[in-house]
Amino acid sequence: MNTTDFSIKVLGKTMPLTVLEALGLLEAGIKTGFEPIAVALSTHQSHKIRTRLASSPGLPLEALENLATDPASDVREMLCLNSDAVSRLPFSYLAELIGDDPYLFELVSQSDRFSERKDLDEIAEYYQGNEDPAVRRVVQAIFDHTMPLKGQNKKDSEENL
């Protein structure tokens, strides 16, 4: 790793940044001018860098797509916990992000994106034929309307049927 891996212009001056400095600014939610840096970091050789990046709000779509298809499970898990990312990823990338992992399926199905029954049903329908017993249990709970929507407990969900 170089001492200066990136540079940005601030008030007309070029400032050098290390990977960790750039990552820290992205994690803090600073976006303007950092889109190319976020995309570059989304394919960084270190899965630890990619995992930290996956928690950052406001990442550009290209970076989100790279992280959604990342081979490292901890990167994909962190992305599933990033509500901003889950809300902005196209459904095809969400499906690729989750794969056959029941834990990631459950994380995504509980996100704000699926706060309405029809949206939750959409993801359940996509995974309906999945062979993994844990995924099938979550899908069945969604179709049976026993899985509560975000912010709603199970008892309230059953009373609304």
C-alpha positions as CSV (number, residue, x, y, z in Angstrom):
1,M,0.0,0.0,0.0
2,N,1.3,3.4,-0.9
3,T,1.4,6.2,1.6
4,T,-1.0,8.1,-0.7
5,D,-3.4,5.9,-2.6
6,F,-6.0,8.5,-3.6
7,S,-6.2,12.2,-3.9
8,I,-9.1,14.7,-3.9
9,K,-9.5,18.3,-4.7
10,V,-10.5,20.6,-1.8
11,L,-10.9,24.3,-2.4
12,G,-8.8,24.0,-5.5
13,K,-5.9,22.1,-3.8
14,T,-5.1,18.4,-4.3
15,M,-5.0,16.5,-1.0
16,P,-3.4,13.0,-0.9
17,L,-5.4,10.3,1.0
18,T,-4.4,6.9,2.2
19,V,-6.9,4.0,1.8
20,L,-7.8,4.2,5.5
21,E,-8.3,8.0,5.4
22,A,-10.6,7.7,2.4
23,L,-12.4,4.8,4.0
24,G,-12.9,6.8,7.2
25,L,-14.4,9.7,5.3
26,L,-16.8,7.3,3.4
27,E,-17.9,5.6,6.6
28,A,-18.7,9.1,8.0
29,G,-21.1,9.6,5.1
30,I,-19.0,12.1,3.0
31,K,-19.9,11.4,-0.6
32,T,-19.2,14.4,-2.8
33,G,-16.2,13.7,-4.9
34,F,-15.7,10.2,-3.4
35,E,-17.7,8.2,-5.9
36,P,-14.6,6.9,-7.8
37,I,-12.8,6.2,-4.6
38,A,-15.8,4.2,-3.3
39,V,-15.9,2.2,-6.5
40,A,-12.1,1.5,-6.3
41,L,-12.4,0.4,-2.6
42,S,-15.3,-1.9,-3.4
43,T,-12.8,-4.1,-5.3
44,H,-9.9,-3.7,-3.0
45,Q,-7.8,-6.8,-2.4
46,S,-8.5,-6.7,1.4
47,H,-11.8,-8.1,2.5
48,K,-11.5,-6.1,5.7
49,I,-11.5,-2.9,3.7
50,R,-14.4,-4.1,1.6
51,T,-16.3,-5.1,4.8
52,R,-15.8,-1.7,6.4
53,L,-16.9,0.0,3.1
54,A,-20.0,-2.1,3.0
55,S,-21.3,-0.4,6.1
56,S,-20.9,3.1,4.6
57,P,-24.1,5.1,3.8
58,G,-24.7,6.6,0.3
59,L,-22.3,4.5,-1.7
60,P,-22.7,4.8,-5.5
61,L,-24.6,2.0,-7.2
62,E,-21.5,0.6,-8.9
63,A,-19.8,0.1,-5.5
64,L,-23.0,-1.5,-4.1
65,E,-23.2,-3.9,-7.0
66,N,-19.5,-4.9,-6.6
67,L,-20.0,-5.5,-2.9
68,A,-23.3,-7.4,-3.5
69,T,-21.4,-9.9,-5.6
70,D,-18.3,-10.1,-3.3
71,P,-17.0,-13.6,-2.6
72,A,-16.4,-12.8,1.1
73,S,-19.4,-13.6,3.3
74,D,-18.6,-11.0,5.9
75,V,-18.7,-8.3,3.1
76,R,-22.1,-9.5,2.0
77,E,-23.4,-9.7,5.6
78,M,-22.3,-6.1,6.4
79,L,-24.0,-5.0,3.2
80,C,-27.2,-6.7,4.3
81,L,-27.0,-4.7,7.6
82,N,-26.7,-1.4,5.6
83,S,-30.3,-0.3,5.2
84,D,-29.4,2.4,2.7
85,A,-27.7,-0.2,0.5
86,V,-30.5,-2.7,0.7
87,S,-33.0,0.0,-0.1
88,R,-31.1,1.1,-3.3
89,L,-29.9,-2.2,-4.7
90,P,-31.8,-3.6,-7.7
91,F,-33.7,-6.8,-6.8
92,S,-31.5,-8.9,-9.0
93,Y,-28.4,-7.8,-7.0
94,L,-30.3,-8.4,-3.8
95,A,-31.0,-12.0,-4.9
96,E,-27.3,-12.4,-5.8
97,L,-26.3,-10.8,-2.5
98,I,-28.4,-13.3,-0.5
99,G,-27.6,-16.4,-2.6
100,D,-28.7,-19.5,-0.6
101,D,-27.7,-18.1,2.7
102,P,-30.7,-18.2,5.1
103,Y,-29.1,-15.7,7.5
104,L,-28.6,-13.1,4.8
105,F,-32.1,-13.9,3.6
106,E,-33.5,-13.2,7.0
107,L,-31.4,-9.9,7.4
108,V,-32.7,-8.6,4.1
109,S,-36.3,-9.6,4.6
110,Q,-36.3,-7.6,7.9
111,S,-34.9,-4.4,6.3
112,D,-36.9,-1.2,5.8
113,R,-37.2,-2.0,2.1
114,F,-39.6,-4.8,2.9
115,S,-41.7,-2.9,5.5
116,E,-44.9,-3.5,3.5
117,R,-46.4,-7.0,3.0
118,K,-46.3,-6.9,-0.8
119,D,-42.6,-6.2,-0.8
120,L,-41.9,-9.0,1.6
121,D,-44.1,-11.3,-0.5
122,E,-41.9,-10.4,-3.5
123,I,-38.7,-11.7,-1.9
124,A,-40.5,-14.7,-0.5
125,E,-41.9,-15.6,-4.0
126,Y,-38.4,-15.4,-5.5
127,Y,-37.1,-17.8,-2.9
128,Q,-40.1,-20.1,-2.8
129,G,-38.4,-23.1,-4.5
130,N,-35.2,-22.9,-2.5
131,E,-34.1,-26.2,-1.1
132,D,-32.4,-25.0,2.1
133,P,-34.7,-25.8,5.0
134,A,-33.9,-22.6,6.9
135,V,-34.7,-20.5,3.8
136,R,-37.9,-22.5,3.3
137,R,-39.0,-21.8,6.9
138,V,-38.5,-18.1,6.5
139,V,-40.4,-18.1,3.2
140,Q,-43.2,-20.2,4.7
141,A,-43.5,-17.7,7.6
142,I,-43.8,-14.9,5.1
143,F,-46.4,-16.6,3.1
144,D,-48.3,-17.6,6.2
145,H,-48.1,-14.0,7.3
146,T,-46.7,-15.1,10.6
147,M,-43.5,-13.1,10.0
148,P,-44.1,-9.7,11.4
149,L,-43.3,-6.6,9.3
150,K,-40.5,-4.4,10.6
151,G,-41.6,-2.5,13.7
152,Q,-44.5,-4.9,14.3
153,N,-44.5,-7.7,16.8
154,K,-45.9,-11.2,15.9
155,K,-49.1,-10.8,18.0
156,D,-50.0,-7.5,16.2
157,S,-49.3,-9.2,12.8
158,E,-51.6,-12.1,13.7
159,E,-54.4,-9.8,14.9
160,N,-54.3,-7.9,11.5
161,L,-55.1,-11.0,9.5
